Amino acid sequence: MTLLSGKRILLVIGGGIAAYKVLDLVRRLRERGASVRAAMTKAAAEFVTPLSVASLTGGKVYDDLFSLIDEAEMGHIELSRDADLVVIAPATADLLAKLANGLANDLASTLLLATDKKVLAAPAMNLRMWLHPATQRNVTTLRKDGVLFVGPNDGDMACGEYGPGRLAEPLQIVAAIAAALESDTAIPLPAGLARGAGAANGALAGRRVVVTSGPTHEPIDPVRYIANRSSGKQGHAIARAAAEAGADVALISGPVNLPDPAGVQTKHVETAREMLSAVDAALPADIFVATAAVADWRMAETGESKLKKGGNGAPKLHLVENPDILAAIAQRNHARPKLVVGFAAETDDVLAHARKKLEAKGCDLMVANDVSAATGIMGGDTNTIHIVTREGIDSWPTLDKDEVARRLIARLARELTA
């Protein structure tokens, strides 16, 4: 038995010289116990024959959106959903552009829009095509939409050039597929539409989750405040992932430049004291996730008018400690959430500080990350986290924040029922 045993893969093959590598990819997947269905673009058939692909998958190759036989037997909707993961290899510039812009004018692109599962793209194209601003915009859009990527690699091109654009090697793609399948790959409908099977059968259906996100702003005077660089991207992603898993979600958000997640009850606050009050009001809950970067201090007294420069140098600011929201919830004697999750954003000795916080706060799990400037994590789109518990440390690879959120919610759902 392997991680891929019994898993169903829908392989969408794009038209590029690297398409020949998918034959080896199919073989590697099947020898690990996965089943593979393949759909090909018209251009893909110019590089590998449907017969070759069919002989390795052991089944029919789909290539015609308007085939009456296919529609009667399965249909493009069912084909797109009868899989655990959709893989595009090679993911050409054309396929990426279609998916990023919602175009569906052939079977491959229609499958990609109709699926309710995660999509993993393995790009392959000329380096100039890969580096072109239009392609990079499309990749950025797709990452934000939750599409996963593996590659492209640097190397010699069939055109004689060298650089990024080579299809990831088959075993690299297999590893990326296995990693994607470690968490739930289903993409439910938004909470407002998913009152049927989607939300009702989610891993957190019937559960209540409260999440804090973003920074807090602690006023110094009417125009200045104490804050930090938190963007709220990770906290909002966690709230969205919890809602997609069927939970009833309350998001307490500090000042951020992000839209409210669909299907989530969002309460906007500014200060740490306002955030604590909003969290108290949102309880009881099964899970509390304290993602917000709450300011440690506030002014003892906020100035009623703007502080002015004077001849005596900089003014002295009298600061007092803010309430510790995570500790306040974790150490409750009544109505404490079953799982209390904290975040430790550190710039040095990350794991040591996270262990100390885990004990000091009294939470069940601490998510630690290095937010020093060189990592680009604070305000960025990716995160590298370590799950710290009293039993040990689980270090994850660098992932986009939406994927971190989905994997974290999947783990919390499992622990909640353990």
VOPAGU-2260 file (C-alpha; in pm, 1 decimal, decimal comma):
REM VOPAGU-2260
SITE   aa  ch    i         X         Y         Z
SITE  MET   A    0       0,0       0,0       0,0
SITE  THR   A    1     117,6     352,5     -85,0
SITE  LEU   A    2     -25,4     699,5     -32,9
SITE  LEU   A    3    -162,5     681,5    -386,8
SITE  SER   A    4    -329,2     340,4    -355,2
SITE  GLY   A    5    -689,2     365,4    -469,4
SITE  LYS   A    6    -662,1     732,9    -559,9
SITE  ARG   A    7    -824,3     851,2    -882,4
SITE  ILE   A    8    -635,8    1099,3   -1096,7
SITE  LEU   A    9    -779,2    1291,6   -1391,1
SITE  LEU   A   10    -484,7    1381,8   -1614,2
SITE  VAL   A   11    -536,8    1671,0   -1855,1
SITE  ILE   A   12    -265,0    1657,6   -2120,3
SITE  GLY   A   13    -173,7    1983,5   -2292,8
SITE  GLY   A   14      -9,7    2026,6   -2632,4
SITE  GLY   A   15     365,1    2062,0   -2590,5
SITE  ILE   A   16     681,6    1872,8   -2670,6
SITE  ALA   A   17     699,7    1766,1   -2304,8
SITE  ALA   A   18     376,2    1568,7   -2348,1
SITE  TYR   A   19     579,4    1254,1   -2410,1
SITE  LYS   A   20     679,7    1257,6   -2041,4
SITE  VAL   A   21     320,8    1196,5   -1932,7
SITE  LEU   A   22     352,8     838,3   -2053,4
SITE  ASP   A   23     612,4     778,9   -1782,9
SITE  LEU   A   24     402,2     978,7   -1534,7
SITE  VAL   A   25     102,3     752,0   -1595,8
SITE  ARG   A   26     318,9     444,4   -1549,4
SITE  ARG   A   27     461,5     578,1   -1221,3
SITE  LEU   A   28     115,6     660,1   -1087,3
SITE  ARG   A   29     -31,9     323,2   -1176,0
SITE  GLU   A   30     256,1     126,6   -1026,3
SITE  ARG   A   31     181,2     310,7    -699,4
SITE  GLY   A   32    -180,2     197,3    -705,9
SITE  ALA   A   33    -350,3     505,7    -851,6
SITE  SER   A   34    -601,6     489,9   -1133,3
SITE  VAL   A   35    -566,5     742,9   -1414,2
SITE  ARG   A   36    -820,5     880,1   -1659,4
SITE  ALA   A   37    -684,3    1104,0   -1932,8
SITE  ALA   A   38    -824,5    1393,1   -2133,0
SITE  MET   A   39    -621,4    1541,7   -2417,9
SITE  THR   A   40    -633,6    1865,9   -2609,6
SITE  LYS   A   41    -625,3    1851,7   -2989,3
SITE  ALA   A   42    -271,1    1988,6   -2978,1
SITE  ALA   A   43    -159,8    1717,8   -2735,3
SITE  ALA   A   44    -248,4    1452,8   -2992,6
SITE  GLU   A   45      16,3    1604,7   -3220,1
SITE  PHE   A   46     286,8    1499,2   -2971,7
SITE  VAL   A   47     156,3    1172,9   -2821,5
SITE  THR   A   48    -114,8     950,9   -2962,9
SITE  PRO   A   49    -436,1     879,3   -2772,1
SITE  LEU   A   50    -365,6     510,1   -2831,4
SITE  SER   A   51     -34,6     534,2   -2643,5
SITE  VAL   A   52    -201,0     708,7   -2350,7
SITE  ALA   A   53    -493,8     464,3   -2347,7
SITE  SER   A   54    -261,3     164,4   -2345,1
SITE  LEU   A   55     -96,9     294,5   -2026,3
SITE  THR   A   56    -408,4     421,9   -1845,8
SITE  GLY   A   57    -602,8     109,1   -1936,2
SITE  GLY   A   58    -907,0     312,7   -2032,8
SITE  LYS   A   59   -1057,0     543,4   -2290,1
SITE  VAL   A   60    -890,5     877,5   -2362,0
SITE  TYR   A   61   -1134,4    1168,0   -2371,7
SITE  ASP   A   62   -1079,6    1446,6   -2623,9
SITE  ASP   A   63   -1415,7    1559,2   -2762,3
SITE  LEU   A   64   -1647,0    1792,9   -2572,9
SITE  PHE   A   65   -1937,5    1717,3   -2804,8
SITE  SER   A   66   -1912,5    1338,2   -2826,8
SITE  LEU   A   67   -2266,6    1208,3   -2782,0
SITE  ILE   A   68   -2135,8     868,7   -2673,3
SITE  ASP   A   69   -1916,5    1020,5   -2403,8
SITE  GLU   A   70   -2196,4    1245,3   -2285,4
SITE  ALA   A   71   -2432,2     947,7   -2258,9
SITE  GLU   A   72   -2177,7     730,7   -2079,5
SITE  MET   A   73   -2023,7     983,1   -1840,9
SITE  GLY   A   74   -2045,9    1346,6   -1944,5
SITE  HIS   A   75   -1786,9    1613,4   -1889,8
SITE  ILE   A   76   -1938,2    1714,6   -1554,3
SITE  GLU   A   77   -1912,0    1366,3   -1406,9
SITE  LEU   A   78   -1570,6    1308,3   -1560,5
SITE  SER   A   79   -1442,5    1626,2   -1395,8
SITE  ARG   A   80   -1569,4    1517,6   -1055,3
SITE  ASP   A   81   -1503,7    1145,0   -1055,8
SITE  ALA   A   82   -1146,4    1199,1    -938,6
SITE  ASP   A   83    -957,4    1281,2    -622,0
SITE  LEU   A   84    -727,4    1527,5    -798,8
SITE  VAL   A   85    -702,3    1691,9   -1140,4
SITE  VAL   A   86    -351,5    1718,7   -1284,4
SITE  ILE   A   87    -253,3    1929,8   -1587,6
SITE  ALA   A   88      67,3    1805,0   -1749,3
SITE  PRO   A   89     208,3    1965,0   -1943,5
SITE  ALA   A   90      24,0    2282,2   -1842,2
SITE  THR   A   91      78,1    2500,5   -2147,1
SITE  ALA   A   92      54,7    2878,8   -2154,7
SITE  ASP   A   93    -274,0    2837,4   -2341,5
SITE  LEU   A   94    -430,6    2608,9   -2077,6
SITE  LEU   A   95    -314,5    2832,5   -1792,1
SITE  ALA   A   96    -456,5    3139,2   -1967,1
SITE  LYS   A   97    -790,6    2969,2   -2026,7
SITE  LEU   A   98    -822,5    2855,3   -1667,0
SITE  ALA   A   99    -713,2    3191,8   -1524,4
SITE  ASN   A  100    -969,7    3375,0   -1736,8
SITE  GLY   A  101   -1256,0    3127,3   -1714,4
SITE  LEU   A  102   -1255,2    3015,0   -2078,9
SITE  ALA   A  103   -1407,9    2677,7   -2167,9
SITE  ASN   A  104   -1410,7    2610,5   -2542,5
SITE  ASP   A  105   -1287,6    2250,2   -2549,4
SITE  LEU   A  106   -1308,2    1942,1   -2331,8
SITE  ALA   A  107    -987,8    2009,4   -2135,5
SITE  SER   A  108   -1073,5    2365,9   -2037,4
SITE  THR   A  109   -1434,9    2270,8   -1960,6
SITE  LEU   A  110   -1320,3    1995,4   -1726,9
SITE  LEU   A  111   -1096,1    2238,7   -1541,1
SITE  LEU   A  112   -1381,5    2482,0   -1476,7
SITE  ALA   A  113   -1639,9    2216,0   -1393,2
SITE  THR   A  114   -1436,1    2017,0   -1142,2
SITE  ASP   A  115   -1506,3    2024,7    -770,7
SITE  LYS   A  116   -1156,6    1899,7    -684,7
SITE  LYS   A  117    -818,8    2065,1    -648,9
SITE  VAL   A  118    -610,4    2120,6    -960,0
SITE  LEU   A  119    -233,7    2062,2    -975,1
SITE  ALA   A  120     -57,3    2223,8   -1272,1
SITE  ALA   A  121     283,7    2120,2   -1406,4
SITE  PRO   A  122     380,5    2400,2   -1648,3
SITE  ALA   A  123     602,8    2343,6   -1951,6
SITE  MET   A  124     679,1    2600,1   -2221,3
SITE  ASN   A  125     949,4    2812,5   -2378,6
SITE  LEU   A  126    1125,4    3025,6   -2116,5
SITE  ARG   A  127    1012,0    3350,8   -2282,1
SITE  MET   A  128     652,8    3230,2   -2271,0
SITE  TRP   A  129     690,4    3136,0   -1903,4
SITE  LEU   A  130     850,8    3469,0   -1813,0
SITE  HIS   A  131     606,0    3677,9   -2014,6
SITE  PRO   A  132     409,4    3915,0   -1786,3
SITE  ALA   A  133      78,9    3774,5   -1914,5
SITE  THR   A  134     173,4    3420,1   -1811,1
SITE  GLN   A  135     301,4    3537,6   -1474,6
SITE  ARG   A  136     -23,0    3729,2   -1414,6
SITE  ASN   A  137    -218,6    3415,1   -1496,4
SITE  VAL   A  138      -7,5    3205,0   -1259,8
SITE  THR   A  139     -57,7    3459,6    -980,3
SITE  THR   A  140    -433,0    3452,1   -1039,9
SITE  LEU   A  141    -442,5    3073,6   -1039,1
SITE  ARG   A  142    -242,8    3049,8    -717,2
SITE  LYS   A  143    -490,3    3286,3    -551,3
SITE  ASP   A  144    -770,3    3065,2    -684,9
SITE  GLY   A  145    -614,3    2766,4    -509,3
SITE  VAL   A  146    -445,4    2595,4    -804,7
SITE  LEU   A  147    -132,6    2407,2    -696,5
SITE  PHE   A  148     190,3    2409,7    -899,1
SITE  VAL   A  149     490,1    2184,4    -944,8
SITE  GLY   A  150     775,4    2322,4   -1154,5
SITE  PRO   A  151     869,2    2435,4   -1407,2
SITE  ASN   A  152    1233,9    2335,7   -1378,6
SITE  ASP   A  153    1537,4    2510,4   -1524,9
SITE  GLY   A  154    1714,6    2332,9   -1808,4
SITE  ASP   A  155    1779,2    2297,0   -2179,7
SITE  MET   A  156    1479,0    2353,8   -2401,7
SITE  ALA   A  157    1383,4    2169,0   -2717,7
SITE  CYS   A  158    1418,4    2506,7   -2893,6
SITE  GLY   A  159    1784,4    2529,9   -2790,3
SITE  GLU   A  160    1741,1    2788,2   -2513,3
SITE  TYR   A  161    1813,5    2739,8   -2143,0
SITE  GLY   A  162    1610,4    2852,7   -1842,6
SITE  PRO   A  163    1283,8    2797,6   -1654,5
SITE  GLY   A  164    1015,7    2618,1   -1850,2
SITE  ARG   A  165    1099,8    2247,1   -1843,9
SITE  LEU   A  166     828,4    2011,8   -1724,7
SITE  ALA   A  167     899,0    1878,9   -1376,7
SITE  GLU   A  168    1026,9    1522,4   -1384,0
SITE  PRO   A  169     760,3    1250,5   -1349,9
SITE  LEU   A  170     871,3    1152,5    -999,2
SITE  GLN   A  171     857,4    1518,8    -891,1
SITE  ILE   A  172     500,5    1536,2   -1016,2
SITE  VAL   A  173     416,4    1209,1    -839,3
SITE  ALA   A  174     552,0    1355,8    -513,7
SITE  ALA   A  175     347,1    1674,0    -561,9
SITE  ILE   A  176      35,4    1465,4    -625,8
SITE  ALA   A  177      95,0    1264,6    -308,5
SITE  ALA   A  178     144,2    1586,1    -109,3
SITE  ALA   A  179    -178,7    1735,9    -246,8
SITE  LEU   A  180    -372,4    1422,1    -154,8
SITE  GLU   A  181    -261,6    1441,9     208,5
SITE  SER   A  182    -542,1    1691,5     268,9
SITE  ASP   A  183    -901,8    1710,4     155,1
SITE  THR   A  184    -913,1    1782,3    -218,9
SITE  ALA   A  185   -1285,0    1852,4    -241,9
SITE  ILE   A  186   -1387,8    2212,2    -315,6
SITE  PRO   A  187   -1738,2    2267,5    -178,6
SITE  LEU   A  188   -1974,7    2534,6    -295,6
SITE  PRO   A  189   -1978,2    2867,7    -105,6
SITE  ALA   A  190   -2148,9    2838,2     230,0
SITE  GLY   A  191   -2465,9    3010,5     113,5
SITE  LEU   A  192   -2513,9    2759,4    -169,2
SITE  ALA   A  193   -2378,5    2449,8      -3,5
SITE  ARG   A  194   -2664,4    2360,8     226,0
SITE  GLY   A  195   -2699,6    2029,3      44,9
SITE  ALA   A  196   -2437,5    1756,2      29,3
SITE  GLY   A  197   -2135,1    1990,0      13,1
SITE  ALA   A  198   -2154,0    2160,3     351,0
SITE  ALA   A  199   -2359,1    1892,2     522,8
SITE  ASN   A  200   -2090,6    1632,9     457,2
SITE  GLY   A  201   -1791,3    1860,7     525,0
SITE  ALA   A  202   -1528,9    1762,2     779,0
SITE  LEU   A  203   -1648,6    2042,0    1010,7
SITE  ALA   A  204   -2021,7    2022,5     939,0
SITE  GLY   A  205   -2217,1    2121,7    1248,4
SITE  ARG   A  206   -1909,7    2273,2    1417,5
SITE  ARG   A  207   -1846,1    2632,3    1525,9
SITE  VAL   A  208   -1507,3    2792,3    1450,4
SITE  VAL   A  209   -1386,4    3136,3    1563,0
SITE  VAL   A  210   -1082,2    3287,6    1390,2
SITE  THR   A  211    -892,6    3611,6    1453,1
SITE  SER   A  212    -699,8    3774,0    1170,1
SITE  GLY   A  213    -487,7    4073,4    1077,2
SITE  PRO   A  214    -317,4    4331,0    1300,0
SITE  THR   A  215    -463,1    4556,3    1564,1
SITE  HIS   A  216    -420,6    4933,8    1560,1
SITE  GLU   A  217    -362,3    5095,6    1898,0
SITE  PRO   A  218    -413,0    5473,4    1873,4
SITE  ILE   A  219    -146,1    5711,4    2000,1
SITE  ASP   A  220    -342,8    6020,1    1904,1
SITE  PRO   A  221    -618,1    6087,1    1648,2
SITE  VAL   A  222    -380,4    6030,4    1351,4
SITE  ARG   A  223    -108,1    5790,0    1470,4
SITE  TYR   A  224    -120,8    5433,7    1597,4
SITE  ILE   A  225      90,0    5133,4    1699,4
SITE  ALA   A  226      60,5    4846,6    1449,5
SITE  ASN   A  227     251,8    4572,5    1268,0
SITE  ARG   A  228     290,8    4437,5     913,7
SITE  SER   A  229      32,7    4157,4     932,9
SITE  SER   A  230    -178,6    4144,5     615,1
SITE  GLY   A  231    -446,2    3907,6     746,0
SITE  LYS   A  232    -402,0    3675,5     446,2
SITE  GLN   A  233    -339,2    3364,0     653,9
SITE  GLY   A  234    -620,2    3427,0     900,8
SITE  HIS   A  235    -872,4    3501,6     627,2
SITE  ALA   A  236    -762,4    3188,3     440,1
SITE  ILE   A  237    -818,8    2978,2     754,0
SITE  ALA   A  238   -1167,5    3121,8     802,4
SITE  ARG   A  239   -1249,6    3052,9     436,6
SITE  ALA   A  240   -1116,3    2694,9     457,7
SITE  ALA   A  241   -1321,1    2628,2     771,3
SITE  ALA   A  242   -1636,9    2751,0     597,2
SITE  GLU   A  243   -1557,9    2533,0     294,9
SITE  ALA   A  244   -1532,1    2238,3     535,4
SITE  GLY   A  245   -1889,8    2305,5     647,7
SITE  ALA   A  246   -1826,3    2495,1     971,4
SITE  ASP   A  247   -2022,6    2788,5    1107,2
SITE  VAL   A  248   -1742,0    3046,3    1109,8
SITE  ALA   A  249   -1698,7    3378,1    1290,4
SITE  LEU   A  250   -1401,0    3586,7    1173,6
SITE  ILE   A  251   -1282,1    3869,4    1397,4
SITE  SER   A  252   -1068,9    4088,4    1172,2
SITE  GLY   A  253    -839,9    4376,4    1250,0
SITE  PRO   A  254    -780,5    4646,0     984,8
SITE  VAL   A  255    -688,6    4469,7     657,6
SITE  ASN   A  256    -716,7    4533,6     284,2
SITE  LEU   A  257    -891,9    4206,5     207,9
SITE  PRO   A  258   -1251,2    4119,1     114,3
SITE  ASP   A  259   -1457,8    3933,8     370,9
SITE  PRO   A  260   -1452,0    3557,0     296,6
SITE  ALA   A  261   -1775,0    3424,0     145,5
SITE  GLY   A  262   -2003,0    3240,3     384,4
SITE  VAL   A  263   -1824,5    3373,9     694,6
SITE  GLN   A  264   -1966,1    3605,4     963,6
SITE  THR   A  265   -1704,3    3881,5     978,4
SITE  LYS   A  266   -1672,0    4133,3    1259,1
SITE  HIS   A  267   -1433,9    4425,5    1200,8
SITE  VAL   A  268   -1244,3    4566,9    1497,7
SITE  GLU   A  269    -949,1    4797,9    1548,4
SITE  THR   A  270    -790,3    4747,7    1890,6
SITE  ALA   A  271    -689,8    4444,9    2097,4
SITE  ARG   A  272    -958,0    4515,0    2355,9
SITE  GLU   A  273   -1223,5    4534,1    2084,6
SITE  MET   A  274   -1096,3    4203,8    1941,7
SITE  LEU   A  275   -1116,2    4028,2    2278,1
SITE  SER   A  276   -1468,4    4156,2    2331,0
SITE  ALA   A  277   -1572,3    4033,7    1983,8
SITE  VAL   A  278   -1417,4    3690,8    2045,2
SITE  ASP   A  279   -1602,5    3657,8    2375,7
SITE  ALA   A  280   -1926,6    3745,9    2198,4
SITE  ALA   A  281   -1860,0    3486,7    1924,1
SITE  LEU   A  282   -1813,7    3199,3    2169,6
SITE  PRO   A  283   -1896,5    2921,6    2244,6
SITE  ALA   A  284   -1709,2    2737,9    1970,6
SITE  ASP   A  285   -1551,0    2401,6    1900,8
SITE  ILE   A  286   -1229,4    2555,4    1765,3
SITE  PHE   A  287   -1060,5    2890,0    1828,0
SITE  VAL   A  288    -774,1    2987,9    1595,7
SITE  ALA   A  289    -582,6    3297,2    1711,0
SITE  THR   A  290    -409,8    3400,1    1388,0
SITE  ALA   A  291    -420,1    3775,4    1449,5
SITE  ALA   A  292     -96,7    3961,3    1524,1
SITE  VAL   A  293    -227,1    4151,4    1823,8
SITE  ALA   A  294     -26,3    4450,5    1943,3
SITE  ASP   A  295     141,0    4372,4    2275,3
SITE  TRP   A  296     109,5    4729,7    2405,5
SITE  ARG   A  297    -120,9    5028,1    2387,1
SITE  MET   A  298    -107,1    5383,5    2513,4
SITE  ALA   A  299    -202,7    5424,5    2877,0
SITE  GLU   A  300    -395,3    5730,9    2760,4
SITE  THR   A  301    -469,4    5825,1    2400,8
SITE  GLY   A  302    -399,9    6185,1    2310,9
SITE  GLU   A  303    -709,4    6387,4    2226,2
SITE  SER   A  304    -516,8    6599,8    1976,1
SITE  LYS   A  305    -219,9    6535,5    1748,4
SITE  LEU   A  306     114,0    6527,9    1924,6
SITE  LYS   A  307     335,3    6815,4    1807,6
SITE  LYS   A  308     706,8    6847,1    1772,3
SITE  GLY   A  309     863,9    7055,9    2041,0
SITE  GLY   A  310    1200,4    7181,4    2145,1
SITE  ASN   A  311    1245,8    6910,9    2404,6
SITE  GLY   A  312    1295,3    6614,5    2168,8
SITE  ALA   A  313    1068,8    6316,8    2106,6
SITE  PRO   A  314     772,3    6273,7    2340,0
SITE  LYS   A  315     773,4    5989,3    2589,5
SITE  LEU   A  316     501,5    5732,1    2528,6
SITE  HIS   A  317     356,5    5565,0    2836,4
SITE  LEU   A  318     260,4    5212,7    2726,6
SITE  VAL   A  319      65,4    4940,6    2905,7
SITE  GLU   A  320      16,0    4575,5    2813,2
SITE  ASN   A  321    -279,7    4470,9    2602,3
SITE  PRO   A  322    -492,8    4173,9    2704,4
SITE  ASP   A  323    -353,7    3837,8    2590,3
SITE  ILE   A  324    -644,6    3707,7    2382,5
SITE  LEU   A  325    -499,4    3360,9    2321,1
SITE  ALA   A  326    -422,4    3299,7    2688,6
SITE  ALA   A  327    -758,0    3441,1    2795,6
SITE  ILE   A  328    -946,8    3189,6    2580,9
SITE  ALA   A  329    -712,1    2893,0    2639,1
SITE  GLN   A  330    -724,0    2931,8    3016,2
SITE  ARG   A  331   -1099,2    2969,8    3051,0
SITE  ASN   A  332   -1255,9    2752,7    3319,5
SITE  HIS   A  333   -1588,6    2732,4    3141,8
SITE  ALA   A  334   -1697,8    2720,0    2777,2
SITE  ARG   A  335   -1339,5    2670,8    2661,5
SITE  PRO   A  336   -1322,8    2560,7    2295,6
SITE  LYS   A  337   -1215,0    2199,3    2258,7
SITE  LEU   A  338    -922,3    2307,6    2040,9
SITE  VAL   A  339    -737,5    2635,6    2095,0
SITE  VAL   A  340    -475,0    2715,1    1830,9
SITE  GLY   A  341    -216,6    2990,7    1859,4
SITE  PHE   A  342      30,5    3142,9    1614,0
SITE  ALA   A  343     391,6    3224,0    1702,9
SITE  ALA   A  344     536,7    3469,4    1451,4
SITE  GLU   A  345     904,7    3490,6    1540,2
SITE  THR   A  346    1227,0    3627,6    1393,6
SITE  ASP   A  347    1476,6    3406,8    1580,4
SITE  ASP   A  348    1477,4    3082,0    1780,2
SITE  VAL   A  349    1137,2    3012,4    1626,9
SITE  LEU   A  350    1077,0    2664,8    1767,8
SITE  ALA   A  351    1212,2    2744,6    2114,9
SITE  HIS   A  352     986,0    3048,8    2144,2
SITE  ALA   A  353     689,6    2850,2    2011,9
SITE  ARG   A  354     736,3    2577,3    2272,9
SITE  LYS   A  355     748,8    2836,1    2551,7
SITE  LYS   A  356     434,5    3006,3    2420,5
SITE  LEU   A  357     251,9    2674,8    2395,0
SITE  GLU   A  358     302,4    2615,0    2766,6
SITE  ALA   A  359     262,2    2975,2    2880,7
SITE  LYS   A  360     -62,4    3033,8    2693,6
SITE  GLY   A  361    -215,2    2694,4    2766,8
SITE  CYS   A  362    -328,4    2629,8    2409,9
SITE  ASP   A  363    -346,3    2288,4    2241,2
SITE  LEU   A  364    -139,7    2359,4    1932,3
SITE  MET   A  365      98,2    2635,5    1825,5
SITE  VAL   A  366     163,2    2726,0    1461,7
SITE  ALA   A  367     513,7    2871,2    1440,8
SITE  ASN   A  368     672,2    3058,3    1153,3
SITE  ASP   A  369     975,3    3274,9    1080,6
SITE  VAL   A  370     857,4    3623,4     984,7
SITE  SER   A  371    1199,4    3787,0     955,6
SITE  ALA   A  372    1221,6    4022,4     658,5
SITE  ALA   A  373    1421,7    3778,4     444,3
SITE  THR   A  374    1139,9    3519,4     443,7
SITE  GLY   A  375     879,3    3750,6     287,3
SITE  ILE   A  376     610,4    3565,1     483,6
SITE  MET   A  377     452,3    3863,0     659,9
SITE  GLY   A  378     239,9    4024,3     391,0
SITE  GLY   A  379     333,9    3758,6     133,3
SITE  ASP   A  380     132,3    3481,0     -29,5
SITE  THR   A  381     327,6    3180,5     104,0
SITE  ASN   A  382     403,6    3045,5     447,9
SITE  THR   A  383     643,7    2793,8     603,1
SITE  ILE   A  384     500,0    2664,6     927,3
SITE  HIS   A  385     581,6    2424,1    1208,9
SITE  ILE   A  386     300,1    2263,0    1406,6
SITE  VAL   A  387     418,0    2252,3    1768,4
SITE  THR   A  388     235,0    2032,7    2019,3
SITE  ARG   A  389     331,1    1871,2    2345,6
SITE  GLU   A  390     394,8    1550,1    2152,0
SITE  GLY   A  391     641,0    1701,4    1905,6
SITE  ILE   A  392     691,7    1918,7    1597,2
SITE  ASP   A  393     555,9    1870,8    1246,0
SITE  SER   A  394     738,6    2092,5     994,4
SITE  TRP   A  395     560,8    2162,6     666,1
SITE  PRO   A  396     714,2    2266,6     333,1
SITE  THR   A  397     661,4    2616,7     198,0
SITE  LEU   A  398     302,3    2638,7      69,5
SITE  ASP   A  399      69,7    2913,7     -42,3
SITE  LYS   A  400    -139,3    3042,2     245,8
SITE  ASP   A  401    -463,7    2896,1     111,8
SITE  GLU   A  402    -307,7    2549,8     105,1
SITE  VAL   A  403    -168,4    2598,2     456,5
SITE  ALA   A  404    -521,6    2688,0     564,7
SITE  ARG   A  405    -680,5    2384,4     402,1
SITE  ARG   A  406    -425,1    2144,9     550,5
SITE  LEU   A  407    -452,2    2301,9     895,0
SITE  ILE   A  408    -831,9    2280,7     894,5
SITE  ALA   A  409    -814,2    1917,3     780,2
SITE  ARG   A  410    -580,9    1840,3    1071,5
SITE  LEU   A  411    -798,8    2022,0    1324,5
SITE  ALA   A  412   -1106,1    1834,8    1198,7
SITE  ARG   A  413    -926,9    1504,8    1255,6
SITE  GLU   A  414    -812,0    1604,2    1604,7
SITE  LEU   A  415   -1158,7    1721,0    1696,6
SITE  THR   A  416   -1298,5    1372,2    1636,0
SITE  ALA   A  417    -999,1    1178,1    1770,0
